[in-house]
Amino acid sequence: MKKSSLGTQLRHLIELLDGAVSAAYEEAGLRYRPRYTPVMRVLMAQDAASIGAIAAAAGITQPAATQTVALMIKEGLVFASAGPEDGRQKLIQLTEQGRSMLPAIQRCWQATAGAAASLDADLPYPLSQLLQQAIAALDNQPFGARIRDAAVRAEDGTESRKTR
């Protein structure tokens, strides 16, 4: 049997995790996607925030924050209003519907955290710790740079000698 690539394994892991979390939200009667969580957490801590501030605080890219907020606006969870100092800047806030869902969402988050702790306990090395370390290593040397380095080593033959 062929070993799956890192990308394939990561996509499969995300599918398993997100699928189960999505099902938990559905079972709780919520129209809510796991991708909304970073935005919701920021807006719980701050009454209003710009897309850039949400992205920075949540640790996601600005395009991801923009796309997620657009979906959340369609679902009626958040709304955008003009910023007080610059009308071009949009401030994102929870709607009444978004605020009313928070207790049920927080119960789901608590259950998800318990499930994550259970998964970590079943593994020889906690997945959450490993992911933190992998992110730190990629902050130090991005994967693109690692790909380029590996390509250079493969071209000059140093890679083939290392794997022998």
N, C-alpha and C positions, 0 to 999 in steps of 0.2 A: 504494500500500500504506500502510495506517494505521500510524503510529508507535506502538509499545507504550508504555504508561505506565511510570513508574519502578518501581512495585510489581510489575508483570508482568515487567519485565526482571530485577528482583532475584530473584523467585521462580524464574524460568527459570535464572538463573545458579546459584542454590543447588541446584536439581534436577540440573543438569549436574555440579556439583562433588560433591555428596553421593552422587549415583548412582555416580559413578566410584570414590569412596572406599569406599563400601559394597561395590562389586564387588571391590575390592582386598582388603578384609577377608575376603570369601567365598573368593576365590582362595587366600588364605593359610590357609584352613580355620578361620577364626575366626567365632564367633557374637558379633558385636560391631557396634555402631552408631556412626556418627560422633558422635552427640550425647553419647556416653559420655566422649569424650575430655577435656573440661574437668574432669569429676569425677575421672577416672583420674589426670590430671596433678596435681591437688591432693592426692589420696591417695598418690601416689608421693612427694610432697614432705613430707607430714605423715602420720604413722601413722594418726591418727584425726582427724576433723573433724566439727563440727556442720553441718547443712544451711546455716545462715546463713553459717558460715565458708567452706564450699565455694562458695556463691554469690558471696560477696565476693571470694574469691581467684581464682575462675574468670571473674569479670566477667559473670555471668549473673544473672537474676532468681531470687529465692527460690522462686517457684512452678515455674520451669523446673528448678531444682536438685532440688526435691521430686519432681517427675514423673520426672526422669531417674534419681534414686536408686531410686525405686520400681521402675522397669523393670530396673535393674541388680540389685536384690534378687531379682526374679523369675528373672533369668538366672543367679543364683548368683555374681555377680561381687563383690558387697559385702554386708555385713550391718550391722544397726543394733544397738547396745547402749546401755544406760542410762549417762548421764554420771556420773562419780564424785562430783560435787558436787551435781548436781540430777538425780534419776532421771527427771524429765520430759524433760530434754534428751537427744536421741538422738545418739550418736556413730557416724559411719559409718566403716567400715574395709573394706579389701580382704579377700576370702576367699582361701583357698589357691588356689582355681581362678582367681580374678582375678589373684593374684600370678604364677601359673604362665604366664598368657597374656602377661605384660608383655614378654618378649623379642620375641615375634612381633608384638605391637602396636607396639613401638618400631621394628621394622624397617619396618612399614607407615607409621608416622609419618615416618620418614626418607625413604622413597620419595615420600610425599605432599609433603614439604617440597621435595624435588628437582623434583617436577612443578610446584609453585607457583612456584618460581624460574624454571623454563622458561617458564611462562605469563607471568610478569612481564617476562621478556626479550623475549617476542614482542609486547608492547604498547608503545605510544609513551610511556606513563606507567605505572609499576608499580602494579598493582591493589592490592597490599598497602598501599602508601603512600597511595593514593587513599582506600581504606577507612578507614585511620587518620585521615586528614584529615576525612573525612565524619563519622566518629564524634565527633571533637573539635568540629566545627562544630555538630553536633546536641546535644552536651553544653552548648555555649555558648548555643544557641537551639534548643530542641526542635522537632521537626517539627510538633507540634500548634500551637505558637505561630506557626509560619510559615504554617500553614493558616489560622488565625484572622486573621493580618495580611493574607494574600492575599484572604480573603473581604471584609474591610473595604475594602481598596483597590478590589476589584471593585464593591462596593456604591456607593462614592462616585465611581466613574468614573476613579480614578487608574490602575488596572490597564490599562484599555483604551487610555489615552493612552500608556502605557509601551510597549505592544506594537505600536503603529502605526509 
